[in-house]
Amino acid sequence: MPDSGVRAAKGPRWAHRRRLALNLRSYARPAAGAPPGSVDAMPPRRIETGDGRAALAAVAAGDAPRPVTATAVRYLLQLLVEKAPGNSVEMRVPPFGAVQVIEGPRHTRGTPPNVVETDAATWIAVATGQEHWADAVTAGRIVASGVRADLSALLPLRP
């Protein structure tokens, strides 16, 4: 077996650490023929307009299954990134997705200074214009912190 650079730990108790270290190394390997030091990363999967609109229609009809709700949320986050690209505000809709938007100082480590967090139902309502940003913030369904965290000028999105 080739040397993986991971120290062999004794016993089954440490087996998960060896597997994790090997798995993490495989993600950081450059693609064949890539320049040394580069990492091959896949871009996020793009949701097609038809799929996104179908998911939004299913959510609007009520009782959409979780994967459909996830698609609707991710589609609206994708539209937000297209409308306001950047890295100064992090928009979070747990557990379905998080994106960085709006031009400004780039954030790279720790908790970002400008964060917006909400649930899926509120995000869909605000992003589609069914609810106003200010009403959702006042009701406490959107938690926005930071001077750039007001997204009201970007909403509603037009899916």
BELQUI-V981800 format. One record per residue. PHI is phi in radians with two decimals (NA if undefined). PSI is psi in degrees with one decimal (999 if undefined). BURIAL is + if it has 16 or more other ideal C-beta (glycine too) atoms within 10 Angstrom, else -. Layout:
# BELQUI-V981800
phi & psi & burial
PHI & PSI & BURIAL
PHI & PSI & BURIAL
This chain:
# BELQUI-V981800
phi & psi & burial
NA & 130.0 & -
-1.16 & 153.0 & -
-1.22 & 119.1 & -
-1.61 & -5.2 & -
1.46 & 3.6 & -
-1.81 & 127.8 & -
-1.16 & 134.3 & -
-1.27 & 121.2 & -
-1.64 & 154.9 & -
-1.61 & 138.4 & -
1.49 & 162.2 & -
-1.19 & -19.3 & -
-1.06 & -28.3 & -
-1.78 & 0.1 & -
-1.07 & -39.0 & -
-1.11 & -33.1 & -
-1.20 & -38.9 & -
-1.12 & -45.3 & -
-1.10 & -42.8 & -
-1.08 & -45.4 & -
-1.09 & -40.9 & -
-1.18 & -41.2 & -
-1.12 & -42.2 & -
-1.13 & -36.9 & -
-1.14 & -35.8 & -
-1.17 & -29.8 & -
-1.28 & -26.9 & -
-1.63 & 6.8 & -
-1.42 & 137.7 & -
-1.22 & 152.6 & -
-1.17 & 158.0 & -
-1.05 & 128.1 & -
1.50 & -2.9 & -
-1.36 & 151.7 & -
-1.09 & 148.6 & -
-1.01 & 141.3 & -
1.57 & -9.6 & -
-1.58 & 151.9 & -
-2.06 & 134.6 & -
-1.54 & 108.8 & -
-2.03 & 138.8 & -
-1.46 & 137.9 & -
-1.25 & 156.3 & -
-1.09 & 149.3 & -
-1.19 & 129.3 & -
-1.50 & 133.4 & -
-1.58 & 124.2 & +
-1.18 & 151.4 & -
-0.99 & -44.9 & -
-1.07 & -42.8 & -
-1.15 & -41.6 & -
-1.13 & -44.8 & +
-1.15 & -37.4 & -
-1.12 & -40.8 & -
-1.14 & -41.8 & +
-1.11 & -39.1 & +
-1.14 & -39.7 & -
-1.15 & -39.6 & +
-1.16 & -40.5 & +
-1.13 & -32.3 & -
-1.25 & -19.8 & -
1.73 & 153.1 & -
0.94 & 44.1 & -
-1.33 & 140.4 & +
-1.15 & 160.6 & -
-0.95 & -44.3 & -
-1.09 & -33.0 & -
-1.24 & -41.9 & +
-1.07 & -42.0 & +
-1.06 & -42.3 & +
-1.12 & -42.6 & +
-1.09 & -45.2 & +
-1.10 & -47.2 & +
-1.15 & -35.0 & +
-1.12 & -44.5 & +
-1.17 & -36.1 & +
-1.12 & -39.5 & +
-1.07 & -43.2 & +
-1.12 & -36.9 & +
-1.13 & -41.9 & +
-1.11 & -39.8 & +
-1.16 & -35.2 & -
-1.37 & -35.0 & -
-2.43 & 71.6 & +
-1.16 & 149.8 & -
2.71 & -171.6 & -
-2.41 & 19.8 & +
-1.69 & -17.4 & +
-2.22 & 134.6 & +
-1.82 & 120.9 & +
-1.75 & 118.6 & +
-2.04 & 132.5 & +
-2.28 & 80.3 & +
-1.20 & 144.8 & -
-1.66 & 16.2 & -
-1.54 & -29.8 & +
3.09 & 165.8 & +
-2.63 & 139.1 & -
-2.38 & 158.8 & +
-1.88 & 132.3 & +
-2.40 & 172.2 & +
1.22 & 126.2 & +
-1.05 & 146.9 & -
2.66 & -164.4 & -
-1.06 & 134.3 & -
-1.38 & 138.3 & -
-1.89 & 132.7 & +
-2.16 & -26.7 & -
-2.39 & 148.4 & -
1.28 & -162.9 & -
-1.35 & 127.0 & -
-1.13 & 152.8 & +
-1.27 & -22.8 & +
-2.11 & 107.8 & +
-2.28 & 137.0 & +
-2.14 & 128.7 & +
-2.38 & 136.5 & +
-2.70 & 171.5 & +
-1.52 & 169.1 & +
-1.09 & -45.3 & +
-1.10 & -42.4 & -
-1.16 & -42.6 & +
-1.06 & -44.7 & +
-1.11 & -42.3 & +
-1.13 & -44.2 & +
-1.26 & -42.1 & +
-1.20 & -27.4 & +
-1.69 & -2.0 & +
1.55 & 7.7 & -
-1.31 & -20.5 & -
-2.46 & 147.0 & +
-1.47 & 145.7 & -
-0.93 & -51.0 & +
-1.06 & -38.4 & -
-1.14 & -42.5 & -
-1.19 & -37.7 & +
-1.16 & -45.2 & +
-1.07 & -38.4 & -
-1.33 & -9.8 & -
1.48 & 11.1 & -
-1.47 & -15.8 & +
-2.11 & 128.6 & +
-1.89 & 115.0 & -
-2.16 & 124.1 & +
-2.24 & 140.0 & -
1.95 & 156.5 & -
-1.25 & -22.5 & -
-1.77 & 6.7 & +
-1.44 & 5.6 & +
-1.56 & 108.8 & +
-1.71 & 10.1 & +
-1.05 & -30.9 & -
-1.23 & -19.8 & -
-1.66 & -10.1 & +
-1.97 & 152.3 & +
-1.36 & 157.4 & +
-1.48 & 155.3 & +
-1.92 & 88.1 & -
-1.25 & 999 & +
